[in-house]
Amino acid sequence: MSMQGCIAAIRAASQNTMTEVEARALLERMEAQHAQLTADRAVPGLDEKLRSLAAEEAAEEAMRAALARKHAALQLLTYNRALTEIRSHVTAGLSHRKAVLAFLEGSQRAAPGARASVASLALGYQGRYLHEAVDARITAERPDLMQRRVMLDTALADDVVREMRTPGSTDNKDAAYLARVYADAAERSRADLNALGAPIGKLNGWSPQAHAMDKVAAVSAQDWIAFTAARLDLERTFPNMLAEERLRVLGSIYETIVTGIDPAHAEHGTGLKGPANAANAAARARVLHFRDADAWLEYRAKFSDGHVHDAIVGHLRQAAKLAAQLERLGPNPQANMQRILATLQQDVAADTSRASGYRARQGSALRLGTQTTVNSAWLEVSGLVSVPASPTAARIGSAIRSVQSMAKLAGAVLSSATDLVTRAHALRWQGRGWLSSVAESVADLRQGRGSGQQREIAVMLGGGADGMRDHIVSAWHAHDSTPGLLQNLTTTMFRLQGLTWWTDTMKAGAARALSRWMGHNRALALDALTPAYRRVLTMQGIDAPTWDAIRGTAWRGEDGNFYVTPDRLADLPDTAIAALAADRIAALGKNPDAVRVERILAEQRRLLSVTLHRFFADEMRYAVIEPDAASQRMAHHGQVAGSVTGELMRTVWQFKSFPTAFTQRVLGREVLGRMNEPVLARILNTSASLGPLIAALTVIGYAGMSAKDLVRSYGPRDPLSYKTMLAAMTQGGGLGIYGDFLFGQASRFGNSPLEAAAGPAASTAAQILNLWARARDGEAKAGEVLNITLQNTPFINLWYARPVLDYLVLNAARESLSPGYLHRQARSRAREYGQHRILPTMLTR
């Protein structure tokens, strides 16, 4: 066949989606493959094989063209939806900038859908993939496997990999079960991503592989490529690709791992050059197919952290983040975000009802790639802010902050009683009584993480399993690298002081309370609910038809209470789901295609599941405060990890994310959540709500300070002292260790307010520099060296261990180094807080 005849045949196979130039390039590649294959040996049927390969690639080109058309349609659809949503926030009273922030990270303002953000949607998908499909399933079916000693069994983990790749290849029933659970969860995420536009093929014998950036970076690209290529199924990984092309792609993968940035779309240290198609990138995420399980395990031992358990967790979390972006912003999220902002800039410029100053400020704020809050929010939601500019700098900064956490947060559990108050306040915001919510919070402490059905409910909703999972993951990482060791030590420190148990207990209780309250309201239509609960539901994007579908799944638990959980949505009849998608089904005509109707129903059921998971995930973070996308954006200011400014911001904001989240979620919702109420009603309702909150937090803050003082052998402070009251309010309000500084304790170590505001690492550095300066001048004291050492030594400040160490050793050392130290300290305490020692300061002869 002539050259032109071959080109015509290729174009015909591609359904004429390929141009003549593209067909000629394909033909040239085929000729190159022919030359390579015949260089060393004769290959039977070579010409026919090459013609078949050319036809296959042409057919794939046709599929790519069809996929491109689908992506274009999804881009337009999501663009219109997102723009409509953001404009509705503007109509509700938000500025254009704040409307975009509401779309990305949520708003506290009481408006429909104000909490249904991209960030919270990612939490909803995480609940669907990880909490429901993995945690809750194992808890219900095989709770014996949810044990640390089981999950840390290397033989079991290795067999799970073997079973995922070849079912039935081992005699290990536990491994076979876990492999099925992991594979089913991964398949759920794959199906969702494909429905959202990602062309991920179903792979048999797949297992997730994680890469340790520092381990890969420790070897040259050539060494990594050689080691990896020897263990890959090259034909499956790189079909129809020349040897030199395979090496080039592996080199690109190496660069992606060690920098965290895809070189096809990025410029090292500066972020994206141009918008990347996230849907197509999802299909490339599984590019490495190992020859067999042993090859996978050999790679893991050399270039991975952890094992299959945390690899699947990481895979599902990443899938959740991607699914949220695809659903709200289409296959190319960044391109759509840029287009939306450009349209909003036009809206602002054309709005002559706004002052010129407003138009100028908003116009400059609605940009990506600049130091704006909108850009910072986008970097957080997309995850780009975590891609390190310098992996080495990021590891060093993380190590410094880990040491500071282990040294200075060893008594954090004593300040965590405020969770009882924030949980009660979150339930009150939904229409619960204040006293009954407090009583329920305290009663739930007896249940702990729960057992049986109560544990299953909590785990399903994302409460009570995080601490155990982190403990497992960190233990796998402990011996592999310095970051892994520090992670393990930090996790161990929180577990030893009881904070892990406390947090899991509070989350589990909050999850069950939210589920019970929803079940309690099952008989009421949306309009019949209390205004408070209706406001919360509508802010989460739950309208009347959605609420009717959700409340129809309420079920009675063994304790006699009714609950609502996302897993029961699978039992809803198709008629109930069809009611939510009536407009889309009607648009198909009088005799709709059954396959298309089934696809619409499946998509609607998925959206309903994610909506309910998102509701519980977001509302739980009001009950047990955690840094969210908004507080993280404030902390990072869009500065990527590993950059000078990025590491500086993370160091300065260490320990401040929680008070920021507390202010933004608890106080912010009180102020902004009532903006649609009449002024007088707003003042009265806010006062009525904040009064009990402040009073309860002050009492809890005083109790927390008293507990800290008790372990230091001091009695309670004078409750009538204004200093005590202010310190209690600050402690209860979430400032934690900064409450100690603000009212006189931390300042005794030589810090200025500016140094303390700069963060614990900078404060410690300032102490050391001040001490060095005094030593140079001959004014340093040995007691100061001891104090700085004690304040920065991990584990030594555990709340129950430090008093014993003080009593047995340290107080005597202080007296030896600085005679009269303990007497001066006791006199100062008595003068400022009316406190007196209740135990001896040290052993006496």
Phi, psi and omega in degrees: 000140180291166177304312181294326177294319177297316181298318179297320180294320179296315180297324178294320179295330180272008182060036177061024175276341178269141174280170178297323179295317180293321179294321178296319179296321178296317180297321178295323177295321178297320178295323178295320177295321178301315180297319182292318183291329182265001183295320186249340185202160176276140181242117181300137177064031186297316183298317180295322179296318180293321177297322179294318179297319179297318179295319179298316181293323177296320178295321177296325178296322177297319178294321179296323178294319178296320178295322178298321178294320178297316180298320179298319179294317179295322177301314181293318181298311181291327176300312181295318179296313182296316180296319177298318180296314181295319178295327177294325176294323177296317178298328180284354175119358179277150171292165180299319180297313181290332176294320177294319178297323177297320179295320184277314189235355179096158179229152176275352182290136183285094178214149180304128178076009183296334179260356182273064186269173175297319181296315180289330177296323176299321176295324178296315177294325177297320176298321180292319184274315189265307185288316182279310188281340181243293187301307185292324180295314179294319180299321182281321188264322183219066182300339179295339180277347179275050180236141182299317183296330179286312184290342179265007177282111183299320180298319178296313181299318178298320181290329176299318178298315181297320180288326178293325183276323179220092181305135180083010184278351178232168175263013184270103182293325178296317179295319180297320179295311180298323179298319178296316180298312181296316181295320179294319179294318178296322178293323176300315180294321179297316180297318179296314181296322178294321177297335180266004173116359182271125182273066182265116179287152178284127184246125173275142179073032180264143172218144185288141179237128177255150180242133176270113185304316184291326180289319178294318181293342182286348178241164179286162178300321182296317180294319180295316181298316181297315181295315185288315182300326181292345183247002181266153165275094190295322181294323180284324181285318184232069182294142176057037184236138178291159183302315181292330177292321178299317179296321180295318180294318178298322176297322177295320178295319177304312180298322179297319182292313187283340179253340184079006184233135177287115183296343178288340185232000191225165176238123189308125174083354184240358179088201188285137170286316181211168183297135178256145177281103185291328180295315178292324179298326179298324179291332180277352187295337182255036190293334182266115177249111183282152186301316179199183183296321180297322177296319177301314183293323177296319178294318180301316183298330185262323190232014181234159169258151174067209182211199187295329183298307181282339175294319180289324177298313179298320179298315183290323177295318178294321177298322179295316179298319180292319180300320179297318180293317180295319182294319186267337185230006174084181183298334178239080189301317184293320178298318178293321179298318178296320179294318178299315180296322178297319178294320178295324175299321176293321177301314182296314182297327183274350183275089182286351177285346179269151177293153181298325178297319177298313182299321180292316182294315182292321179300319180283338182278335186271066182217151169256160178078011178230169181278071178238161178295327178295316178296319179298318179296320179296318180298324178292311185294321181282343182087000182293336182292341180268353178284115189287135172291322176225106180305323180296313179297321179296319179293320180295313179299318179296321180296317179298316181291327177296317179297318179298320178297314181294329182277324192249351180247023183287354176237021185298331181298333180290343177261001189270001178296344177299340178300328178299322181283314182295327177294314179298321180293321178297320178290324177297324178297336179267006177104004177281159174286147183294308184294320180294326178292319178297315181298319179294322179298316180292318181297325181293341178299328180292332181281338183061222178289346180092169177217161178059226183297323180296323176292320180299318180298312182298314182295321178305323185265006176092020180241132172097355182246346186298316182298315179296318181296316180298323179295323178291311183299314183295326179293323177295326183277344194304318188263004186268331186197166177298314176301322179294319178298315180295322178297318179296317180295319179296315179298320179295320179299315179294325179289317182296326180278353178095000183291325179297313178299315183298312182296316178298320179296315181294320178294317180298316179296318180296319180298314180295322180295318179296319180292319178297318183294324176294318176296325179298328183264015187299331186276353187255135172289166184303317182292339182269353179288162175299148180305325182295312182290322178298322179297316180297316181296315182291326175298330179273009177080018179262106179268184186299310179298321179295318179297320179299320179292318182294313184292341177289351181260003182302141182221152183272128179275174180295337180273003179092347179276155174267143181229158171235124179224150186297332183297333181286349177295334179295338181271354179297135178293156181300331180297322179291321178291321181298329179296330179282337182245027185301319182296317182292322179291320179298328181292346179281349179105185184289324181240074186293150177293130185298323180295318180293322177297316179299321179294319179295318180296319179297318179295319180294323178294320176297315180298322179294318178299313182294322179300316181290318176300318181296319178303308183294319182297315183287316181293329178295331180282352168276328181282315177240102191295129173225149175301130179249189184299322182292314181290327176292322176298319177295325183284321186268333181053033176075011181267123186287153177299146177085350173272163180300309181291325180296315179291326177297315179297318181293327178288316180297321185271004178300134183073359181258351181295322180294309177299328176295315179295322178298313180296316184290320185273310186282301182287323180297320179291325178297319184278308186278335183290351180244016185295339180272001178272156173303151188305311183296316179296323179298315180297314183294315182292320179295317179296318181294330180275317183288329182303301178299326180296310181296318180298315181293319179294325178294317178297315179295320178298319178295320179295320179296317177296321180295322178296318178296319180294324181297317180289347174263008177074026176248146175286178182293154178284161178296113184291345181270354179285136180296326177297319179297315182296316179295319179295321179294319178296319180293315180297315180291334181280359171109002182281348173057236185295338178288337173297323177298317181294314187299334183243034159107350184274309184294332183296339181291346179270008172096010180276147167270160177305323180296320180295319179294322179294335181284356178105161185296323181294315179294323179297317178296318178300320179295320177300314182295318179295319178297319179295319179297320179296319180290324178296321179298325180269005179075020184250357183288151180240146181297329179297326179293320177299318179298315182298315180296320180297314181295323182289344186235020178256118181302146175073336186291340183259018174307133193302331180264343181269325185298316179301321179295317179295320176301311185295318185278325191228305197291322180297321178295321178296320180296317180296322180293320182281329181217084183307134180088003184300311184294323178294317179296321180295315180296321179295320178295318178297317180296320182290317187273325186234000181068030183260153178221151179293144179248353177226158176299154182279337182196169175294140177238152180286000000 
